[in-house]
Amino acid sequence: MSEIFNNAIDSTGLLSKSQKVIVKYILSFGLNKGLTSNSIQNYTKTSKQAVNTNLNLLIKRDFVYRKKDRIYLYYCNDKKIQEIVDEYKLSLK
């Protein structure tokens, strides 16, 4: 994941600290690679309930979507991430 994605996500006020960690972790695998909630839980070292709550909030706000492929896989919404990056680039000018 490029530095501009990291900086843009860190600078946005739209996400909580734990949501930023989740979004950056999913993005670190690329936009086309989905992750399970269990792998996100193992990475963040938080409870299953906390991860599921944050994932559901991210889905509700359209930052993340999920697909069922035997199990649910979570992906970042590239359009929403691009909006955050565009806002960040404008703030630098």
C-alpha positions, 0 to 999 in steps of 0.5 A: 500500500502506498504512503499516500493511502496511509496518510489519507486514511490517517488524516480523515476524520470519518473513521475511528482509530480502530476502523483506520487500522482495519481499512489499512490492513485490508488495503495492504493486501490490495483491492481485489483480495478479501480477508476474513473477520478472523484474520482481521481479529488476529491482526488487530488483537481485539475481540471478535465483537469489536471487529464485527462491530467495526466491520458492520459500521464500515459496511454501513458507511460503505467503506467496506463490503463483503462477499460470501465465498463459503465464508464472508470475505471483506473488501475495501470499496475502492471508490470510497477510498479514492474519495478519501485520497482525493480529499487528502490531496486537496488539503495539501494544496 
